[in-house]
Amino acid sequence: MHEALYQFIHVHYTEILAVLPMMLLLIGMFIAVGSDQYIQNQKKRIMLIICALVFSLIAQNFLDNLLTYGSPMIPLRIITDIYGYAIRPVILLLFLYISSSKKPARLWWILIGVNAGIYMSALFTDICFTIDENNMYQGGWPLLRESCLIVSVILLGTLFFSTWHDYRPSKWKESWIPVFAIIIILLSLLLDDCVHETLQPVSFLTISIVISSVFYYIWLHFQFVRAHEKDLAAEQRIQIMMTQIQPHFIYNTLATIRSLCLRSPQTAAQTIDKFSRYLRQNLDTLDQDSLIPFRRELEHVKIYTEIEILMFPYIHIRYNVEDECFRLPILTVQPLVENAIRHGVRAREVGQIDITVRKKENGHFITITDNGLGFDPAAIEKTEGKHIGIRNVRERLEKLCCGTLTVESRPGEGTTVTLFIPLAAGNDENAKQGGYV
């Protein structure tokens, strides 16, 4: 037994060396997929099935090569070829299950069943293909013998259009992976057609399917990362909203409105309107991912400061806005102005906040300066809980528009916060409109 195995390996060591790395790769991927906790269970099962089928396809290629160039065993070779032709479209359809947002129609399984039935006819007729007495492959009717190729090309086309439909244009950075896999498979079909007479233990198509399986596994992880980022963004928006709607501000505002109802009902009504708009803007952060016009953010700042001035009339706000035509993340300026009021100028006999907005060659600059108590800027990154608004604004600026936030502050002298929004088509309204309005 051992001697026969040794003899087999000695004779076919070249073919074994060609097949072994792919089999080891699939075994490793099978273990990785099985232990992966981040992939949906349904897609995990599909990936495990793909790994098993591709492994069997490699074994089929290896066995078919031995039967083609070794001792004639015609019935076994026919069965081996039938399996290879029948299983390739199944793997492509499983790729479609992974990439498509909708479950593929049952019609595909019927088509694959018909394809398998066509090749199974080789067991008792030669209308599809046969192996003659000289161990040579003989094709049958043109459409029947190319059934696997036709079905595979149709499935590849469906894969491409399904990917394009589901992931264009915002997710195209991810969808290049399945598209690249499709291209590799198509190229492998051409290569197999060019070298079909060459002694080759594994076809280029099988090699491309192994590579594509790895790509699809990577792609599934990209999908998980994207979903995880969405969850983090949603959590961050909730955190922003909860941070901005401070209980003490609500209580103070309601107390002010109650007092105004007795002294000036008209002012009370106006304050209620401003307060409702302020709350609505904060609640909008729950479903706002994109950038908003600066005018909208500035309006929110003015609503907030007008309410604060009603409660603390010794606070003064000056606006020097020379540039309004750009976009920025929602709740970017208002939290910083709120910090300047709450932690800075409220402690002064006369509080002063200057908000300056200018456009320079490289971008838009928003400066918020106050004469408040000031603080140590190094404490922003060191302390937990405090300065969370500044860190939150900085992170969203960097992520959503590649902007920056810098803080200059001295205890007892005041604070200056500068926001920088770079010039880009995504946030410069002037680039979209052709001029300032």
Secondary structure, 3 states (H helix, E strand, C coil): CHHHHHHHHHHCHHHHHHHHHHHHHHHHHHHHHHHCCCCCHHHHHHHHHHHHHHHHHHHHHHHHHHHHHCCCCHHHHHHHHHHHHHHHHHHHHHHHHHHCCCCCCCHHHHHHHHHHHHHHHHHCCCCCEEECCCCCEEECCHHHHCHHHHHHHHHHHHHHHHHHHHHCCCCHHHHHHHHHHHHHHHHHHHHHHHCCCCCCCCCHHHHHHHHHHHHHHHHHHHHHHHHHHHHHHHHHHHHHHHHHCCHHHHHHHHHHHHHHHHHCHHHHHHHHHHHHHHHHHHHHHHHCCCEEEHHHHHHHHHHHHHHHHHHCCCEEEEEEECCCCCEEECCCHHHHHHHHHHCCHHHCCCEEEEEEEEEECCEEEEEEEECCCCCCCCHHHHCCCCCHHHHHHHHHHHHHHCCEEEEEEECCCEEEEEEEEECCCCCCHHHHHCCCC
